[in-house]
Each structure stands twice: as structure tokens, then as C-alpha cells.
Amino acid sequence: MSEHQNSINMDALETAIFIGISERKVREMVKKKAIPSFKLGDRRLFNREAITKWIRQRAGLENREDD
């Protein structure tokens, strides 16, 4: 895995690949404020840990003890 793939923050394309959806869908979700993201200058970024937590919450796994 490259250093870029290990980064804490991801762009829309990296996030799409990470969660298995299209980049267009990620951007649609941003517009609806349906996915955690933040702006840094003119860039929209996604924190890998926040996205992982968001996925786990949506899957009902956030409070499981067997991690």
C-alpha cells in the first residue's frame, strides 16, 4: 500500500474506492450532508477514521464488543 493510501484524509475518489461506491455518489452524498467530510481550502476531504465510524454506525456495528 502506498503512503498516499495510508493517509488520514482522503479525497472524493479515494473515499469512493474505500467504501465501494462511485465518486459521483460520494459527491451527491456531500451535497445532501449524508457523509462526514470537511473543507480544507478549496478541497473537500474525508477523514478515514470518521468514514469508518460512519460505516460501522450505519451497519449497526458501532457498539459491538468483538472488534
MOPEMO-V891435 format. One record per backbone hydrogen bond with DSSP energy under -1.0 kcal/mol. NH is the residue of the N-H (numbers start at 0). CO is the residue of the C=O. If there is no record, write none. Layout:
# MOPEMO-V891435
NH CO
NH CO
This chain:
# MOPEMO-V891435
6 3
9 45
14 10
15 11
16 12
17 13
18 14
19 15
20 15
25 21
26 22
27 23
28 24
29 25
30 26
31 27
32 29
33 28
37 44
39 42
42 39
44 37
45 9
47 7
50 46
51 47
52 48
53 49
54 50
55 51
56 52
57 53
58 54
59 56
60 55
63 60
